[in-house]
Amino acid sequence: MSGVTGGELNLAWAQAIFSTLAEYGVEEVEIAPGSRSAPLVLAARSLPGMRARVHMDERSAGYFAVGYGRTHLGPAAVVTTSGTAVGNLLPAVIEADQSDLPLILVTADRPPEMRGADANQTILQPGIFGDRVRFEADLPLPSQGELKSTGPRSMTHTVRRAARQALGPPGGPVHLNVPFDKPLQPGSPEGLGLRGPGEEGPRPSESELARVAEAEEAEPGSWRPRPGGRVRGSDRDTLVGRRLAAARRPLLVAGPVCDPGLDGPAVARFAAHRNVPTLADPLSGARFTVGADEAGDAPILGAYDHFLRVPEVVERLAPDLVVRIGRTPTSRALEAALASWGRATQIVIDDGTHRKDHQGLADHYVRAPASRVLDRLARDDGDVGGDDSAAAGLSTARLRWTRRWTEMEAAAWDAVQPSTADADNEGAYAAATVRALPAGATLFVSSSMPVRDVDAYGRPGPHGLQILGNRGASGIDGVVSSALGCAAGGAGPVVALLGDLAFYHDMNGLLAARDRDLNVVFVLVDNDGGGIFHMLPIRDFEPVFTPYFATPHGLDFRHAARMYGLPFTDAASPPELEEAVAAAVGRRGAEVIRVRTDRERNRLSHRRVQAAVARNVNELLDRETQ
């Protein structure tokens, strides 16, 4: 490196960072433009195998990387300039942290002596994300001596630590803050082999992309799992297996998970082999993902949000054992039922960073990968010994227990079915979207009402679909970018189901849709405001409710689609939407399909469905007691 100074040194420093990240399989870089990050941008575009995308909005860049991590299951790097650009990444960092998703932030900075000294576009960037990141480092200014160093405190060693913490398991966000002094770029672009957007160089070989396996102890300052009382080692399977073998009324509750492609099939195999009623959140991977070969005749249930609103049903279906995986279920009715089943033993199986038991219901918290534990339990025959008559009695009780749940499920769906063509019911549009998707497609569903409608109206079946959503923090921000990031990460085709406020919140993210290889259909449910608030008691508090909660905006999103060059169509009914989505997923690029609904008529339609379900399940309960 003799004679390398200034801009050449900055570039070599940045290239060393990205070359080190490439050792861990990083090949996607989201770039938000700025001057101070010039060495990082030049490095990303000069190294083979790195794909870089430009995002004008740092918040969109962060959420695009979150979506990429959900489907690619490896991190994208996000590059920003200094100042408030870094602060705009916080929402995406929160989602990645709460969801245990891999994410690498590489933020350019001014030299350290400029901090706190009135220097332009300079803020205190180190530590800006607090404990939301699993690892963070403020790298030194580039130096030739440091570039040559390979010791435990070297720059490359620090970058390797960051990459390992991002990958996990569990995965999560990490932050590398990289200060640069001027000149920011080398004297000439000659010899750099720069490539523009969409121009890809040769991919590295598998050996070049192999992760570096270093068995070293965590160093001071590195991430450690948050504390919490948990069962470890071989005791975990013994505990769950013993409780399950003795239960007469076991129940499996599968909430939203980080890796539905892994956990969903394991849930279905367990439910089928042990014949345990399974309440499968749409984001669990078990409701729509698995095929008949994996699920068999598994009692995978999805109408619980309807029938668990009936108090008599909750009382009659009280379990003696609840095994839970994933986050808190989307359904509020199920969440309330779990709290009411105080006599049941509840076991949470989870190996994530954050404790998933905010109601404090878990009698046992088993720290282990849920898929691994469930697969072991599925292979176990469940024999607890004892005489044959006792075992037969237990088996009969379990069969009767599972049959009661499946009969309740069927009665509920019989009541819901007539609403699936109701143009006033937003749940009918959610169900139509699910039906329209071909096997292998991904549905990215927004928080607020869309995910609740998929939960309540999406009937389980072996559709071969992947359902994803940002339920770590359950925000409506970044939905557009996350869906596009899912497509970039390898999912496809992708359909995003979102409301008008979520669409408005991330319209900047539509800029990424100019990449025609990102196959995303946006199903926009436009009720001119926040429809979920009409489901809450605050709706009665006029004149405050409409302007401050429902927030009607009066926007016509046709103009937004035209601005970004996206095809735009309207669908007037659930059958029309189903036909439009089925056609759109076969076309290249992104487009928008809008359905217009009325918030109050939607609420009343939901109420009619709930009343119909209550009638059906109460009739079933009456027949049981006769």
C-alpha positions as CSV (number, residue, x, y, z in Angstrom):
1,M,0.0,0.0,0.0
2,S,3.1,2.2,-0.2
3,G,2.3,5.6,-1.7
4,V,-1.5,5.2,-1.3
5,T,-3.0,8.4,0.2
6,G,-6.2,10.4,0.4
7,G,-9.0,9.2,-1.9
8,E,-7.2,6.1,-2.9
9,L,-6.8,5.1,0.8
10,N,-10.5,5.8,1.4
11,L,-11.5,3.6,-1.5
12,A,-9.2,0.7,-0.4
13,W,-10.7,1.0,3.1
14,A,-14.2,0.8,1.8
15,Q,-13.3,-2.1,-0.5
16,A,-11.8,-4.0,2.4
17,I,-15.1,-3.6,4.3
18,F,-17.3,-4.9,1.5
19,S,-14.8,-7.7,0.6
20,T,-15.0,-8.8,4.2
21,L,-18.8,-8.7,4.2
22,A,-18.8,-10.8,1.0
23,E,-17.0,-13.5,2.9
24,Y,-20.3,-14.0,4.7
25,G,-22.5,-14.0,1.6
26,V,-23.4,-10.3,1.5
27,E,-24.2,-9.5,-2.1
28,E,-26.9,-6.9,-2.0
29,V,-26.3,-3.2,-1.1
30,E,-29.0,-0.5,-0.8
31,I,-27.6,2.9,-1.4
32,A,-29.1,6.2,-0.3
33,P,-27.2,9.0,-2.2
34,G,-24.8,11.4,-0.4
35,S,-21.4,12.8,-0.7
36,R,-19.6,11.5,2.4
37,S,-20.5,7.9,1.5
38,A,-18.7,8.2,-1.9
39,P,-15.9,5.7,-1.0
40,L,-18.5,3.1,0.1
41,V,-20.5,3.6,-3.1
42,L,-17.5,3.3,-5.4
43,A,-16.3,0.2,-3.5
44,A,-19.7,-1.5,-3.8
45,R,-19.8,-0.8,-7.6
46,S,-16.2,-1.9,-8.2
47,L,-16.3,-5.3,-6.4
48,P,-17.5,-8.4,-8.4
49,G,-20.7,-10.0,-7.2
50,M,-22.1,-6.9,-5.4
51,R,-25.6,-5.7,-6.6
52,A,-26.3,-2.1,-5.6
53,R,-29.7,-0.4,-5.8
54,V,-30.4,3.3,-5.4
55,H,-33.1,4.6,-3.0
56,M,-33.7,8.3,-2.7
57,D,-35.3,7.8,0.8
58,E,-33.2,6.3,3.5
59,R,-36.3,5.0,5.3
60,S,-37.3,3.1,2.1
61,A,-33.8,1.8,1.7
62,G,-33.9,0.4,5.2
63,Y,-37.2,-1.3,4.8
64,F,-36.2,-2.7,1.4
65,A,-33.3,-4.4,3.1
66,V,-35.7,-5.7,5.8
67,G,-37.9,-7.3,3.0
68,Y,-34.8,-8.7,1.3
69,G,-33.7,-10.3,4.6
70,R,-37.2,-11.9,5.1
71,T,-36.9,-13.9,1.9
72,H,-33.2,-14.2,1.2
73,L,-32.5,-15.1,4.8
74,G,-29.2,-13.3,4.6
75,P,-28.5,-9.6,5.2
76,A,-28.4,-6.7,2.7
77,A,-26.1,-3.9,3.5
78,V,-27.5,-0.3,3.7
79,V,-25.2,2.6,2.9
80,T,-26.0,6.2,3.9
81,T,-24.2,9.5,4.1
82,S,-23.8,11.3,7.4
83,G,-26.3,13.3,9.5
84,T,-30.1,12.8,9.6
85,A,-29.8,10.2,6.8
86,V,-28.6,7.8,9.5
87,G,-31.6,8.6,11.8
88,N,-34.0,7.7,9.1
89,L,-32.9,4.1,9.3
90,L,-34.3,3.7,12.9
91,P,-37.8,2.4,12.0
92,A,-36.3,-0.4,9.8
93,V,-33.7,-1.2,12.6
94,I,-36.6,-1.6,15.1
95,E,-38.4,-4.0,12.8
96,A,-35.3,-6.0,12.1
97,D,-34.5,-6.2,15.8
98,Q,-38.0,-7.2,16.8
99,S,-38.2,-9.8,14.0
100,D,-34.7,-11.2,14.4
101,L,-33.9,-10.3,10.8
102,P,-30.3,-9.9,9.5
103,L,-29.5,-6.3,8.5
104,I,-26.1,-4.5,8.1
105,L,-25.9,-0.7,8.3
106,V,-22.8,0.9,6.9
107,T,-23.1,4.7,7.6
108,A,-20.5,7.2,6.4
109,D,-19.4,9.9,8.9
110,R,-17.2,13.0,9.2
111,P,-13.9,12.6,11.0
112,P,-14.3,12.3,14.8
113,E,-12.9,15.7,15.6
114,M,-15.8,17.3,13.7
115,R,-18.4,15.9,16.1
116,G,-19.9,18.4,18.5
117,A,-18.0,21.2,16.9
118,D,-20.7,22.8,14.7
119,A,-19.6,21.0,11.6
120,N,-22.1,20.8,8.8
121,Q,-24.2,17.6,8.5
122,T,-22.5,16.1,11.5
123,I,-24.3,14.4,14.4
124,L,-23.3,11.9,17.0
125,Q,-23.8,8.7,14.9
126,P,-22.0,6.1,17.1
127,G,-24.6,4.5,19.4
128,I,-27.5,6.3,17.7
129,F,-29.5,3.0,17.5
130,G,-28.9,2.1,21.2
131,D,-29.7,-1.5,22.1
132,R,-31.7,-2.0,19.0
133,V,-28.6,-3.3,17.2
134,R,-26.8,-6.5,18.2
135,F,-23.4,-5.0,17.5
136,E,-22.1,-1.6,16.7
137,A,-18.6,-0.2,16.0
138,D,-17.2,3.2,15.2
139,L,-14.4,2.4,12.9
140,P,-11.2,4.4,12.9
141,L,-10.2,6.8,10.1
142,P,-8.6,4.8,7.2
143,S,-4.9,4.2,7.6
144,Q,-2.4,2.1,5.6
145,G,-1.2,0.4,8.7
146,E,-4.7,-0.6,9.8
147,L,-5.4,-2.0,6.3
148,K,-2.5,-4.4,6.7
149,S,-3.5,-5.5,10.3
150,T,-5.3,-8.8,10.9
151,G,-5.2,-8.8,14.6
152,P,-8.1,-9.1,17.0
153,R,-8.6,-5.3,17.1
154,S,-8.2,-4.8,13.4
155,M,-10.9,-3.2,11.1
156,T,-11.4,-6.5,9.2
157,H,-11.8,-8.4,12.4
158,T,-14.5,-5.9,13.6
159,V,-16.4,-6.2,10.3
160,R,-16.3,-10.0,10.6
161,R,-17.8,-9.8,14.1
162,A,-20.5,-7.5,12.8
163,A,-21.4,-9.9,10.0
164,R,-21.5,-12.9,12.4
165,Q,-23.8,-11.1,14.7
166,A,-26.1,-10.1,11.8
167,L,-26.4,-13.6,10.6
168,G,-27.0,-15.1,14.0
169,P,-28.9,-17.2,14.8
170,P,-30.9,-15.4,15.8
171,G,-30.2,-12.7,13.1
172,G,-30.5,-9.0,13.7
173,P,-29.3,-5.5,12.8
174,V,-25.7,-4.4,13.2
175,H,-24.2,-0.9,12.7
176,L,-20.8,0.0,11.3
177,N,-20.1,3.7,11.4
178,V,-17.3,4.6,8.9
179,P,-15.7,8.1,9.1
180,F,-13.9,9.5,6.1
181,D,-11.8,12.6,5.6
182,K,-11.5,14.4,2.2
183,P,-10.7,13.8,-0.6
184,L,-13.5,11.3,-0.6
185,Q,-12.7,9.7,-4.0
186,P,-9.5,8.8,-5.8
187,G,-8.0,11.1,-8.3
188,S,-9.3,9.2,-11.3
189,P,-12.0,6.6,-12.1
190,E,-9.6,4.7,-14.3
191,G,-9.1,1.1,-13.4
192,L,-11.9,0.9,-10.9
193,G,-14.2,-1.2,-13.2
194,L,-17.3,0.8,-12.1
195,R,-20.7,-0.6,-13.0
196,G,-23.9,1.3,-13.2
197,P,-27.2,0.1,-11.7
198,G,-28.3,-3.2,-13.2
199,E,-24.8,-4.0,-14.5
200,E,-23.5,-7.0,-12.7
201,G,-20.0,-8.2,-12.6
202,P,-19.0,-11.9,-12.3
203,R,-20.2,-13.7,-9.2
204,P,-17.7,-15.0,-6.7
205,S,-17.2,-18.7,-6.5
206,E,-18.8,-20.7,-3.7
207,S,-15.4,-20.9,-1.9
208,E,-15.1,-17.1,-2.0
209,L,-18.6,-16.7,-0.6
210,A,-18.1,-19.3,2.2
211,R,-18.6,-17.9,5.6
212,V,-15.5,-17.6,7.7
213,A,-15.9,-20.1,10.6
214,E,-14.0,-18.7,13.6
215,A,-14.6,-20.4,16.9
216,E,-13.9,-17.4,19.2
217,E,-15.5,-16.3,22.5
218,A,-17.6,-13.2,22.4
219,E,-15.6,-10.1,23.3
220,P,-16.6,-7.3,25.6
221,G,-19.1,-5.1,23.9
222,S,-20.4,-7.8,21.5
223,W,-24.0,-8.8,21.5
224,R,-25.3,-11.4,24.0
225,P,-28.8,-12.8,24.3
226,R,-31.1,-10.9,26.6
227,P,-31.7,-12.7,29.9
228,G,-34.8,-14.6,30.8
229,G,-35.8,-17.8,32.6
230,R,-35.5,-20.5,30.0
231,V,-35.2,-24.3,29.9
232,R,-32.0,-25.5,28.1
233,G,-30.3,-28.6,26.9
234,S,-31.9,-32.0,26.7
235,D,-34.4,-31.1,29.4
236,R,-36.4,-29.1,26.9
237,D,-37.7,-32.0,24.8
238,T,-38.3,-34.1,27.9
239,L,-40.3,-31.3,29.5
240,V,-42.5,-30.7,26.5
241,G,-42.9,-34.3,25.6
242,R,-43.8,-35.3,29.2
243,R,-46.5,-32.6,29.4
244,L,-47.8,-33.4,26.0
245,A,-48.0,-37.1,26.7
246,A,-50.1,-36.5,29.8
247,A,-52.5,-33.9,28.3
248,R,-56.1,-34.8,27.5
249,R,-56.8,-31.5,25.8
250,P,-53.6,-30.2,24.2
251,L,-53.5,-27.2,21.9
252,L,-50.8,-25.8,19.7
253,V,-50.8,-22.0,19.0
254,A,-48.6,-21.0,16.1
255,G,-48.0,-17.2,16.0
256,P,-46.0,-15.1,13.5
257,V,-42.5,-16.6,13.0
258,C,-39.3,-15.3,11.5
259,D,-38.8,-18.2,9.2
260,P,-42.3,-19.5,8.1
261,G,-40.7,-21.8,5.5
262,L,-39.0,-23.7,8.3
263,D,-41.4,-23.5,11.2
264,G,-44.7,-23.9,9.2
265,P,-44.0,-27.4,7.8
266,A,-42.8,-28.5,11.3
267,V,-46.0,-27.2,12.8
268,A,-48.1,-29.2,10.2
269,R,-46.1,-32.4,10.7
270,F,-46.5,-32.2,14.5
271,A,-50.2,-31.4,14.2
272,A,-50.8,-34.4,11.8
273,H,-48.7,-36.9,13.7
274,R,-50.0,-36.0,17.2
275,N,-53.5,-35.0,16.1
276,V,-53.3,-31.8,18.1
277,P,-55.7,-28.9,17.2
278,T,-53.5,-26.1,15.9
279,L,-54.5,-22.5,15.7
280,A,-52.3,-21.2,12.8
281,D,-51.7,-17.5,12.4
282,P,-51.3,-16.6,8.7
283,L,-47.8,-15.6,9.4
284,S,-46.9,-18.9,11.0
285,G,-46.1,-20.6,7.8
286,A,-48.6,-23.4,8.6
287,R,-51.9,-22.1,7.3
288,F,-51.3,-21.7,3.6
289,T,-47.7,-22.8,3.0
290,V,-47.6,-26.5,3.5
291,G,-48.7,-29.1,1.0
292,A,-50.8,-32.2,1.6
293,D,-47.8,-34.4,1.8
294,E,-46.6,-32.4,4.9
295,A,-49.9,-31.6,6.5
296,G,-51.7,-34.9,5.9
297,D,-55.0,-34.6,7.8
298,A,-53.5,-32.1,10.2
299,P,-56.2,-30.2,12.2
300,I,-54.9,-26.8,11.1
301,L,-57.5,-24.2,12.1
302,G,-58.1,-20.6,11.0
303,A,-61.6,-19.5,12.0
304,Y,-60.7,-19.1,15.7
305,D,-60.9,-15.3,15.5
306,H,-64.6,-15.7,14.8
307,F,-65.7,-18.4,17.2
308,L,-63.4,-17.5,20.1
309,R,-65.5,-14.3,20.4
310,V,-68.3,-16.4,21.8
311,P,-67.8,-16.7,25.6
312,E,-69.4,-20.2,25.8
313,V,-67.0,-21.5,23.1
314,V,-64.0,-20.2,25.0
315,E,-65.2,-21.9,28.2
316,R,-66.1,-25.2,26.5
317,L,-62.8,-25.4,24.6
318,A,-60.6,-24.7,27.5
319,P,-57.3,-26.8,27.1
320,D,-55.2,-28.3,29.8
321,L,-52.0,-27.7,27.8
322,V,-51.1,-24.9,25.4
323,V,-47.8,-25.1,23.4
324,R,-47.0,-21.8,21.8
325,I,-44.4,-20.8,19.1
326,G,-43.8,-17.5,17.5
327,R,-45.0,-14.0,18.5
328,T,-48.3,-13.1,20.0
329,P,-51.1,-14.2,17.6
330,T,-52.7,-11.5,15.4
331,S,-56.1,-12.4,16.6
332,R,-57.2,-10.4,19.6
333,A,-59.9,-13.0,20.3
334,L,-57.3,-15.7,20.6
335,E,-55.0,-13.5,22.7
336,A,-57.9,-12.9,25.1
337,A,-58.8,-16.6,25.2
338,L,-55.2,-17.5,26.1
339,A,-55.3,-15.2,29.0
340,S,-58.6,-16.7,30.2
341,W,-57.3,-20.3,30.2
342,G,-55.5,-19.8,33.4
343,R,-55.8,-23.4,34.5
344,A,-53.9,-24.7,31.4
345,T,-50.1,-25.2,31.5
346,Q,-48.6,-22.9,28.9
347,I,-45.2,-23.6,27.3
348,V,-43.5,-21.2,24.9
349,I,-40.8,-22.6,22.6
350,D,-38.6,-19.9,21.2
351,D,-34.9,-19.2,20.4
352,G,-35.3,-15.5,19.4
353,T,-33.8,-12.5,21.1
354,H,-37.0,-11.0,22.6
355,R,-39.1,-12.8,25.1
356,K,-42.5,-13.6,23.5
357,D,-44.8,-13.7,26.5
358,H,-45.9,-10.2,27.2
359,Q,-49.0,-11.4,29.1
360,G,-46.8,-13.4,31.5
361,L,-48.8,-16.6,30.8
362,A,-45.9,-19.1,30.2
363,D,-45.3,-21.7,32.9
364,H,-42.2,-22.8,31.0
365,Y,-40.1,-21.0,28.5
366,V,-38.1,-23.4,26.4
367,R,-35.2,-21.7,24.6
368,A,-34.8,-23.9,21.4
369,P,-35.7,-23.8,17.7
370,A,-39.4,-24.5,17.5
371,S,-39.0,-26.5,14.3
372,R,-36.5,-28.8,15.9
373,V,-38.5,-29.5,19.0
374,L,-41.8,-30.0,17.1
375,D,-40.2,-32.4,14.6
376,R,-38.7,-34.5,17.5
377,L,-42.1,-34.6,19.2
378,A,-43.8,-35.6,15.9
379,R,-41.5,-38.6,15.7
380,D,-42.2,-39.6,19.3
381,D,-45.2,-41.9,19.7
382,G,-46.2,-40.1,22.9
383,D,-46.3,-43.2,25.1
384,V,-46.2,-42.5,28.8
385,G,-46.6,-46.0,30.0
386,G,-49.3,-47.3,32.3
387,D,-51.9,-49.9,31.7
388,D,-53.6,-50.3,28.3
389,S,-57.0,-49.1,29.5
390,A,-55.6,-45.8,30.8
391,A,-53.8,-45.2,27.5
392,A,-56.9,-46.0,25.5
393,G,-59.0,-43.6,27.6
394,L,-56.5,-40.9,27.0
395,S,-56.4,-41.5,23.3
396,T,-60.2,-41.5,23.1
397,A,-60.3,-38.2,25.0
398,R,-57.9,-36.6,22.6
399,L,-59.8,-37.7,19.6
400,R,-63.0,-36.3,21.0
401,W,-61.1,-33.1,21.9
402,T,-59.7,-32.6,18.4
403,R,-63.1,-33.4,16.8
404,R,-64.8,-30.6,18.9
405,W,-62.3,-28.1,17.5
406,T,-62.7,-29.2,13.9
407,E,-66.5,-29.2,14.1
408,M,-66.4,-25.6,15.6
409,E,-64.1,-24.6,12.7
410,A,-66.5,-26.0,10.1
411,A,-69.5,-24.3,11.7
412,A,-67.7,-21.0,11.7
413,W,-66.6,-21.2,8.0
414,D,-70.1,-22.1,7.0
415,A,-71.2,-18.8,8.5
416,V,-68.3,-16.8,6.9
417,Q,-68.7,-18.2,3.4
418,P,-71.6,-16.0,2.3
419,S,-69.6,-12.9,3.0
420,T,-66.8,-13.8,0.6
421,A,-68.5,-12.0,-2.2
422,D,-69.6,-9.0,-0.2
423,A,-68.2,-5.8,-1.7
424,D,-68.6,-4.0,1.6
425,N,-66.4,-6.4,3.5
426,E,-62.6,-5.9,3.3
427,G,-62.1,-9.4,4.6
428,A,-63.7,-10.7,1.4
429,Y,-61.0,-8.9,-0.6
430,A,-58.3,-10.5,1.6
431,A,-59.8,-13.9,1.0
432,A,-60.1,-13.2,-2.8
433,T,-56.4,-12.2,-2.9
434,V,-55.4,-15.5,-1.2
435,R,-57.4,-17.5,-3.6
436,A,-56.0,-15.8,-6.6
437,L,-52.3,-16.6,-5.8
438,P,-50.6,-19.5,-7.6
439,A,-48.5,-22.0,-5.6
440,G,-45.0,-20.5,-4.9
441,A,-46.3,-16.9,-4.6
442,T,-45.6,-14.7,-1.7
443,L,-48.3,-12.5,0.0
444,F,-46.8,-9.6,1.9
445,V,-49.5,-8.3,4.2
446,S,-49.6,-5.0,5.9
447,S,-50.2,-4.5,9.6
448,S,-53.5,-2.9,10.9
449,M,-56.6,-4.3,9.2
450,P,-55.1,-6.3,6.2
451,V,-53.3,-8.8,8.4
452,R,-56.3,-9.2,10.6
453,D,-58.6,-9.7,7.6
454,V,-56.3,-12.4,6.2
455,D,-56.3,-14.0,9.6
456,A,-60.1,-13.9,9.9
457,Y,-61.1,-14.7,6.3
458,G,-58.2,-16.7,4.9
459,R,-59.3,-20.3,5.1
460,P,-56.5,-22.8,5.6
461,G,-55.5,-25.0,2.8
462,P,-52.4,-26.5,1.0
463,H,-52.1,-23.5,-1.3
464,G,-48.3,-23.5,-1.3
465,L,-48.1,-19.8,-0.4
466,Q,-45.6,-17.8,1.7
467,I,-47.3,-15.2,3.9
468,L,-45.0,-12.5,5.2
469,G,-45.4,-9.2,7.1
470,N,-43.6,-6.7,9.4
471,R,-45.1,-7.9,12.7
472,G,-42.0,-7.3,14.7
473,A,-43.2,-3.8,15.7
474,S,-46.4,-4.0,13.6
475,G,-46.0,-0.6,12.0
476,I,-47.6,0.4,8.7
477,D,-44.5,2.2,7.6
478,G,-42.2,0.7,5.0
479,V,-44.7,-1.8,3.6
480,V,-44.2,-0.8,-0.1
481,S,-40.4,-1.1,0.2
482,S,-40.5,-4.3,2.2
483,A,-42.6,-6.0,-0.4
484,L,-40.2,-4.9,-3.2
485,G,-37.3,-6.1,-1.0
486,C,-39.0,-9.5,-0.7
487,A,-39.0,-9.7,-4.5
488,A,-35.4,-8.8,-4.7
489,G,-34.6,-11.5,-2.1
490,G,-35.8,-14.2,-4.3
491,A,-39.6,-14.4,-3.6
492,G,-41.8,-14.2,-6.6
493,P,-44.3,-13.3,-7.7
494,V,-45.1,-11.1,-4.7
495,V,-48.5,-9.6,-3.9
496,A,-48.7,-6.9,-1.3
497,L,-52.1,-6.4,0.5
498,L,-52.1,-2.9,2.2
499,G,-54.4,-0.1,3.1
500,D,-54.3,3.4,1.8
501,L,-52.5,4.9,4.8
502,A,-49.7,2.4,4.5
503,F,-49.5,3.0,0.8
504,Y,-49.3,6.8,1.4
505,H,-46.7,6.3,4.1
506,D,-44.2,4.7,1.8
507,M,-45.0,6.0,-1.7
508,N,-41.3,7.0,-2.0
509,G,-40.5,3.3,-2.0
510,L,-42.2,2.9,-5.4
511,L,-39.1,4.3,-6.9
512,A,-37.5,0.9,-6.6
513,A,-40.3,-0.5,-8.8
514,R,-38.6,0.8,-11.9
515,D,-36.6,-2.4,-11.7
516,R,-38.8,-4.5,-14.0
517,D,-37.4,-7.7,-12.5
518,L,-39.2,-7.0,-9.2
519,N,-42.6,-8.7,-9.8
520,V,-44.9,-7.1,-7.2
521,V,-48.7,-6.5,-7.4
522,F,-50.0,-4.0,-4.9
523,V,-53.6,-4.7,-3.8
524,L,-54.6,-1.3,-2.4
525,V,-57.6,-1.4,-0.1
526,D,-58.6,2.3,-0.1
527,N,-61.2,3.3,2.5
528,D,-60.0,6.9,2.6
529,G,-58.4,6.8,6.1
530,G,-57.8,4.5,9.0
531,G,-60.4,1.8,8.9
532,I,-59.2,-0.1,11.9
533,F,-60.3,2.8,14.2
534,H,-63.9,2.1,13.2
535,M,-63.6,-1.2,15.0
536,L,-62.6,0.5,18.3
537,P,-64.8,2.3,20.8
538,I,-63.2,5.7,19.9
539,R,-65.4,5.7,16.8
540,D,-68.2,7.1,19.0
541,F,-66.3,10.2,20.0
542,E,-67.2,12.7,17.4
543,P,-66.4,15.4,16.4
544,V,-62.9,14.3,17.3
545,F,-62.9,10.9,15.8
546,T,-63.1,11.6,12.0
547,P,-60.3,14.2,11.7
548,Y,-57.9,12.8,14.3
549,F,-58.4,9.1,14.0
550,A,-60.2,8.1,10.8
551,T,-58.1,10.9,9.0
552,P,-59.7,11.0,5.6
553,H,-57.2,12.3,3.1
554,G,-59.2,12.5,-0.2
555,L,-56.2,11.3,-2.3
556,D,-56.6,9.6,-5.6
557,F,-53.7,7.1,-5.8
558,R,-54.1,6.7,-9.5
559,H,-51.9,9.8,-9.8
560,A,-49.2,8.3,-7.7
561,A,-49.1,5.2,-9.9
562,R,-48.9,7.4,-13.0
563,M,-46.0,9.4,-11.4
564,Y,-44.0,6.2,-11.0
565,G,-45.1,4.7,-14.3
566,L,-47.0,1.8,-12.8
567,P,-50.1,0.2,-14.4
568,F,-53.2,1.0,-12.3
569,T,-56.6,-0.7,-12.3
570,D,-59.8,-0.7,-10.1
571,A,-61.7,-3.8,-9.0
572,A,-65.3,-3.3,-7.8
573,S,-65.9,-6.7,-6.1
574,P,-64.1,-9.6,-4.5
575,P,-64.6,-11.9,-7.6
576,E,-63.3,-9.0,-9.8
577,L,-60.3,-8.6,-7.6
578,E,-59.5,-12.3,-7.7
579,E,-59.6,-12.3,-11.5
580,A,-57.4,-9.2,-11.6
581,V,-54.8,-10.5,-9.2
582,A,-54.6,-13.9,-10.9
583,A,-53.9,-12.1,-14.2
584,A,-51.4,-9.6,-12.8
585,V,-49.1,-12.0,-11.1
586,G,-48.2,-13.5,-14.5
587,R,-47.0,-10.1,-15.8
588,R,-43.5,-8.6,-15.4
589,G,-42.9,-5.6,-13.1
590,A,-45.0,-3.9,-10.5
591,E,-48.6,-2.6,-10.7
592,V,-51.4,-1.4,-8.5
593,I,-54.9,-2.8,-8.2
594,R,-57.3,-0.7,-6.1
595,V,-60.5,-1.6,-4.3
596,R,-62.5,1.2,-2.8
597,T,-64.5,0.5,0.4
598,D,-66.5,2.4,3.0
599,R,-65.2,2.2,6.5
600,E,-68.6,2.2,8.2
601,R,-70.2,-0.3,5.8
602,N,-67.1,-2.6,6.3
603,R,-67.6,-2.4,10.1
604,L,-71.3,-3.4,9.8
605,S,-70.5,-6.2,7.4
606,H,-67.9,-7.6,10.0
607,R,-70.6,-7.4,12.6
608,R,-73.0,-9.4,10.5
609,V,-70.4,-12.1,10.0
610,Q,-69.7,-12.3,13.7
611,A,-73.4,-12.6,14.4
612,A,-73.8,-15.4,11.9
613,V,-70.8,-17.3,13.3
614,A,-72.2,-16.9,16.9
615,R,-75.5,-18.4,15.7
616,N,-73.8,-21.4,14.1
617,V,-71.5,-22.3,16.9
618,N,-74.2,-21.8,19.5
619,E,-76.4,-24.2,17.6
620,L,-73.5,-26.7,17.6
621,L,-73.1,-26.2,21.4
622,D,-76.8,-26.8,21.9
623,R,-76.6,-30.1,20.0
624,E,-73.7,-31.2,22.1
625,T,-75.6,-30.8,25.3
626,Q,-78.8,-32.6,24.1
